[in-house]
């Protein structure tokens, strides 16, 4: 999950400004626990622990729910996310952001070979390993999608106006390989495309399931979570988790098209045909769907930059002139 460093994110940082709450986060990163269990492990009272949990909930770091076990009600706590990325303001375009969240079931086209399927947070859609059910209307509610080989395509509008200039595209999504059941050592070569332009190939290391996903429903017994990958395409190239992976820039991806297309593929010609699993906000470890952010500049931004330049230049000239006048007066004295 991306945290923008601004005034709205102050509660996030305040919640972590406590050794007790940091320890709570570490404990919940291993397993879900109730208030009493957390209090005993850390060595504080349950009422004080409740206040710490409320602080973490207000910051969106922890989620708790009241459950009943053996006739006793208890407040079970889980982490909402396990990875956060801090995003400092972008240079001249920090305020010009367009954002679209795409549920994993809202694909426009798919070709998949078994093992394959999709599920909502409550049920399997159709049957396992029957590609025809991947086009079932219920797919719009899917929270997890998987296949061994093939591709999935997501189409969404280009929200940029003709007067706006694309500067950067950020894409974040949670994904893993696809093995029968799960296999932590199951590499898969996944190719990413934007608007028909190949961005890069990433080898996912495995299909993870040794521990339960933070958001994954309890009834789901196969793979549990993926890795959150951050893709950035700007004027200098394409980056995966801040590492440059190709020379493709935003000028190369057909940014003037009315509809954009994000495609993920496991090719039949790949060295590692280990499949692909996509996780929505109700599965895995990250409370998000496929998130696409577009950064842009407008003519008004350019005018402001010119104004700032001349203002800075005139200010410097005025300060220089003032220094010379002061020096002249000193010499006269």
C-alpha positions as CSV (number, residue, x, y, z in Angstrom):
1,X,0.0,0.0,0.0
2,X,1.3,3.5,-0.8
3,X,1.2,6.1,1.9
4,X,1.5,9.7,0.6
5,X,3.6,11.8,3.0
6,X,1.2,14.7,3.6
7,X,-1.0,16.1,6.4
8,X,-3.6,13.3,5.8
9,X,-1.0,10.6,6.7
10,X,-0.2,12.1,10.1
11,X,-2.4,9.6,12.0
12,X,-0.5,6.8,10.3
13,X,2.9,8.0,11.7
14,X,1.4,9.0,15.1
15,X,0.1,5.4,15.4
16,X,3.6,4.0,14.9
17,X,5.2,6.5,17.3
18,X,4.9,4.0,20.2
19,X,7.1,1.0,21.1
20,X,4.1,-0.8,22.3
21,X,2.1,-0.4,19.1
22,X,5.2,-1.4,17.0
23,X,5.4,-4.5,19.1
24,X,1.7,-5.1,18.5
25,X,2.3,-4.9,14.8
26,X,5.1,-7.4,15.0
27,X,2.9,-9.9,16.9
28,X,-0.1,-9.5,14.5
29,X,2.3,-10.0,11.6
30,X,2.8,-13.6,12.7
31,X,-0.8,-14.4,13.7
32,X,-4.2,-12.9,14.5
33,X,-4.7,-12.4,18.3
34,X,-7.4,-11.1,20.6
35,X,-7.1,-8.2,23.0
36,X,-6.4,-10.4,26.0
37,X,-3.7,-12.4,24.2
38,X,-2.0,-9.3,23.0
39,X,-2.1,-7.8,26.5
40,X,-0.6,-10.9,28.1
41,X,2.2,-11.1,25.5
42,X,3.2,-7.5,25.9
43,X,2.6,-7.3,29.7
44,X,-0.1,-4.5,29.9
45,X,-3.7,-4.5,31.0
46,X,-6.5,-5.3,28.5
47,X,-8.1,-1.8,28.8
48,X,-4.8,-0.1,27.9
49,X,-4.3,-2.6,25.0
50,X,-7.8,-1.7,23.8
51,X,-6.8,2.0,23.5
52,X,-3.7,1.0,21.6
53,X,-5.7,-1.1,19.2
54,X,-8.2,1.8,18.7
55,X,-5.3,4.0,17.7
56,X,-4.0,1.5,15.2
57,X,-7.6,1.0,13.8
58,X,-8.0,4.8,13.4
59,X,-4.8,4.9,11.4
60,X,-6.0,2.0,9.1
61,X,-3.2,-0.4,10.3
62,X,-5.3,-2.9,12.2
63,X,-8.8,-4.4,11.8
64,X,-10.6,-6.0,14.7
65,X,-13.9,-7.9,14.8
66,X,-16.0,-9.4,17.6
67,X,-16.2,-13.2,17.4
68,X,-17.7,-15.8,19.7
69,X,-15.8,-19.0,20.5
70,X,-17.0,-21.6,23.0
71,X,-19.7,-19.1,24.1
72,X,-17.1,-16.4,24.9
73,X,-17.0,-13.1,22.9
74,X,-13.6,-11.8,22.0
75,X,-12.2,-9.0,19.8
76,X,-9.9,-10.6,17.2
77,X,-7.2,-8.3,15.7
78,X,-5.5,-8.7,12.3
79,X,-3.1,-6.5,10.3
80,X,-4.7,-4.8,7.3
81,X,-1.4,-4.6,5.3
82,X,2.1,-6.1,5.7
83,X,3.9,-3.7,3.3
84,X,3.8,0.0,3.0
85,X,5.6,2.3,0.6
86,X,6.1,6.0,1.4
87,X,5.5,8.3,-1.5
88,X,7.0,11.8,-1.1
89,X,5.4,14.5,-3.2
90,X,6.3,14.4,-6.9
91,X,8.3,17.4,-8.0
92,X,5.9,19.6,-10.0
93,X,3.0,17.3,-10.3
94,X,2.1,16.3,-6.8
95,X,-1.4,17.6,-7.0
96,X,-2.2,16.4,-10.5
97,X,-3.1,12.7,-9.9
98,X,-5.9,10.6,-11.5
99,X,-6.6,7.3,-9.9
100,X,-8.6,4.2,-10.9
101,X,-9.1,1.0,-8.9
102,X,-9.8,-2.1,-11.0
103,X,-11.3,-5.2,-9.3
104,X,-9.5,-8.3,-10.4
105,X,-12.7,-9.7,-12.0
106,X,-13.3,-6.6,-14.2
107,X,-11.2,-7.9,-17.1
108,X,-12.2,-7.2,-20.7
109,X,-10.6,-10.3,-22.2
110,X,-9.0,-13.5,-20.9
111,X,-7.5,-16.6,-22.3
112,X,-6.5,-19.2,-19.7
113,X,-5.4,-22.8,-19.4
114,X,-6.0,-25.0,-16.3
115,X,-5.4,-24.9,-13.5
116,X,-7.7,-21.9,-13.6
117,X,-10.6,-20.3,-11.9
118,X,-11.9,-17.4,-9.9
119,X,-13.8,-16.9,-6.6
120,X,-15.6,-14.2,-4.7
121,X,-15.0,-13.8,-1.0
122,X,-17.8,-16.4,-0.4
123,X,-17.8,-19.0,-3.2
124,X,-16.0,-20.5,-6.2
125,X,-17.4,-19.1,-9.5
126,X,-18.5,-22.1,-11.5
127,X,-16.1,-25.0,-11.3
128,X,-12.3,-25.4,-10.9
129,X,-10.3,-25.7,-14.1
130,X,-13.2,-24.8,-16.4
131,X,-12.0,-21.8,-18.5
132,X,-15.6,-21.1,-19.8
133,X,-16.6,-20.0,-16.3
134,X,-14.0,-17.2,-16.3
135,X,-16.6,-15.2,-18.4
136,X,-19.5,-15.9,-16.0
137,X,-21.1,-12.5,-15.1
138,X,-20.3,-13.3,-11.4
139,X,-16.7,-12.7,-12.3
140,X,-17.3,-9.0,-11.7
141,X,-17.4,-9.9,-8.0
142,X,-14.3,-12.0,-8.1
143,X,-11.6,-11.3,-5.4
144,X,-9.1,-13.9,-6.7
145,X,-8.2,-15.1,-10.2
146,X,-5.8,-17.7,-11.3
147,X,-4.5,-19.6,-14.4
148,X,-1.5,-21.6,-15.5
149,X,-0.9,-20.1,-18.9
150,X,-2.5,-17.4,-21.0
151,X,-3.3,-13.8,-20.4
152,X,-5.8,-11.4,-18.8
153,X,-6.5,-7.9,-20.1
154,X,-8.0,-4.9,-18.2
155,X,-9.4,-2.0,-20.2
156,X,-10.1,1.4,-18.5
157,X,-10.7,5.0,-19.7
158,X,-7.9,7.4,-20.5
159,X,-9.0,10.2,-18.1
160,X,-6.4,12.7,-19.4
161,X,-7.8,15.8,-21.2
162,X,-6.2,16.9,-24.5
163,X,-4.5,19.8,-22.8
164,X,-2.9,17.6,-20.1
165,X,0.5,16.0,-20.5
166,X,1.2,12.6,-19.1
167,X,4.3,12.5,-16.9
168,X,4.1,9.2,-15.1
169,X,2.0,6.1,-14.6
170,X,2.1,4.0,-11.4
171,X,0.5,0.6,-11.1
172,X,0.4,-1.6,-8.0
173,X,-1.1,-5.0,-7.6
174,X,-0.8,-8.2,-5.5
175,X,0.1,-11.3,-7.4
176,X,1.8,-14.7,-7.2
177,X,2.5,-17.8,-9.4
178,X,-0.1,-20.5,-9.7
179,X,0.7,-24.0,-8.5
180,X,-1.7,-26.8,-7.7
181,X,-2.6,-26.1,-4.1
182,X,0.5,-23.9,-3.4
183,X,4.2,-24.2,-3.8
184,X,6.6,-21.6,-2.3
185,X,9.3,-22.5,-4.9
186,X,7.3,-22.2,-8.2
187,X,8.9,-19.6,-10.5
188,X,6.7,-18.0,-13.2
189,X,7.7,-15.6,-16.0
190,X,5.0,-12.9,-16.1
191,X,5.0,-10.3,-18.9
192,X,3.5,-6.9,-18.3
193,X,2.0,-4.8,-21.2
194,X,0.5,-1.3,-21.3
195,X,-1.5,-0.3,-24.4
196,X,0.1,-3.2,-26.4
197,X,3.6,-2.1,-25.5
198,X,5.7,-4.7,-23.7
199,X,7.1,-3.2,-20.4
200,X,9.1,-6.1,-18.9
201,X,9.1,-9.7,-17.8
202,X,9.2,-10.5,-14.1
203,X,9.9,-13.9,-12.6
204,X,7.6,-14.5,-9.6
205,X,9.4,-16.8,-7.2
206,X,6.4,-18.8,-5.9
207,X,2.8,-19.4,-5.0
208,X,2.5,-18.7,-1.3
209,X,0.5,-20.6,1.2
210,X,2.5,-21.7,4.3
211,X,0.6,-19.2,6.4
212,X,-2.9,-17.8,6.0
213,X,-3.4,-14.5,4.1
214,X,-4.4,-11.6,6.3
215,X,-7.5,-10.9,4.3
216,X,-8.1,-14.3,2.7
217,X,-11.4,-15.9,3.9
218,X,-11.0,-18.8,6.3
219,X,-12.8,-21.3,3.9
220,X,-10.1,-20.8,1.3
221,X,-7.4,-23.6,1.7
222,X,-5.2,-23.1,-1.4
223,X,-2.7,-20.3,-2.1
224,X,-3.1,-17.5,0.5
225,X,-1.3,-14.3,-0.6
226,X,1.0,-12.7,-3.2
227,X,3.6,-10.0,-3.4
228,X,2.7,-6.4,-3.8
229,X,4.5,-5.1,-6.9
230,X,4.9,-1.4,-7.7
231,X,5.4,-0.4,-11.3
232,X,6.4,3.1,-12.4
233,X,6.6,4.3,-16.0
234,X,8.0,7.8,-16.4
235,X,10.1,9.8,-18.8
236,X,13.2,8.0,-17.9
237,X,12.0,4.4,-18.2
238,X,10.1,1.6,-16.5
239,X,10.8,0.6,-12.9
240,X,9.7,-2.3,-10.7
241,X,9.9,-1.6,-7.0
242,X,12.2,1.3,-7.8
243,X,14.6,-0.8,-9.9
244,X,14.8,0.2,-13.6
245,X,13.7,-2.8,-15.7
246,X,13.3,-1.4,-19.2
247,X,13.8,1.6,-21.3
248,X,10.1,2.0,-22.1
249,X,8.9,5.5,-21.2
250,X,5.5,7.1,-21.0
251,X,6.1,8.5,-24.5
252,X,6.2,4.9,-25.8
253,X,2.9,3.6,-24.4
254,X,0.3,5.3,-26.6
255,X,-0.9,7.7,-24.0
256,X,-3.3,9.5,-26.3
257,X,-5.5,6.4,-26.8
258,X,-9.1,6.9,-25.5
259,X,-8.9,3.5,-23.7
260,X,-5.9,2.1,-22.0
261,X,-5.2,-1.6,-21.6
262,X,-3.2,-3.4,-19.0
263,X,-2.3,-7.0,-19.9
264,X,-0.6,-9.6,-17.8
265,X,0.6,-12.8,-19.6
266,X,2.2,-16.1,-18.9
267,X,3.4,-17.0,-22.4
268,X,3.6,-20.5,-23.7
269,X,7.2,-19.7,-24.8
270,X,8.3,-18.6,-21.3
271,X,11.1,-20.4,-19.6
272,X,9.1,-20.7,-16.4
273,X,5.4,-21.4,-17.1
274,X,4.3,-21.2,-13.5
275,X,1.0,-19.4,-13.9
276,X,-0.5,-16.3,-12.4
277,X,-2.7,-15.5,-9.4
278,X,-4.2,-12.0,-8.8
279,X,-5.5,-11.0,-5.4
280,X,-8.3,-8.4,-4.8
281,X,-9.0,-6.5,-1.7
282,X,-10.7,-9.4,0.1
283,X,-7.9,-11.9,-0.5
284,X,-4.2,-11.9,0.2
285,X,-2.3,-9.4,2.4
286,X,-3.1,-6.1,0.8
287,X,-6.4,-4.2,1.0
288,X,-6.5,-3.1,-2.6
289,X,-7.5,-4.1,-6.1
290,X,-5.3,-3.3,-9.2
291,X,-4.5,0.4,-8.6
292,X,-3.5,2.7,-11.5
293,X,-2.3,6.3,-10.8
294,X,-1.7,8.8,-13.6
295,X,0.4,11.9,-12.9
296,X,0.1,14.8,-15.4
297,X,0.9,18.4,-16.0
298,X,-1.3,21.1,-17.5
299,X,-0.7,24.4,-19.3
300,X,-1.5,26.1,-15.9
301,X,1.4,24.2,-14.3
302,X,3.7,25.4,-17.1
303,X,2.6,29.0,-16.6
304,X,3.2,28.8,-12.9
305,X,6.7,27.4,-13.5
306,X,7.5,30.3,-15.7
307,X,6.1,32.7,-13.1
308,X,8.2,31.0,-10.4
309,X,11.3,31.2,-12.5
310,X,11.0,34.9,-13.2
311,X,9.9,35.7,-9.6
312,X,13.0,33.9,-8.4
313,X,15.2,35.6,-11.0
314,X,13.9,39.1,-10.2
315,X,14.2,38.4,-6.4
316,X,17.8,37.3,-6.9
317,X,18.5,40.4,-9.0
318,X,16.9,42.7,-6.4
319,X,18.9,41.0,-3.6
320,X,22.1,41.4,-5.6
321,X,21.4,45.1,-6.3
322,X,20.7,45.6,-2.6
323,X,24.1,44.1,-1.7
324,X,25.9,46.4,-4.2
325,X,24.1,49.5,-2.8
326,X,25.1,48.5,0.7
327,X,28.7,48.0,-0.4
328,X,28.7,51.4,-2.1
329,X,27.4,53.1,1.0
330,X,30.1,51.4,3.1
331,X,32.8,52.6,0.8
332,X,31.5,56.2,1.0
333,X,31.7,56.0,4.8
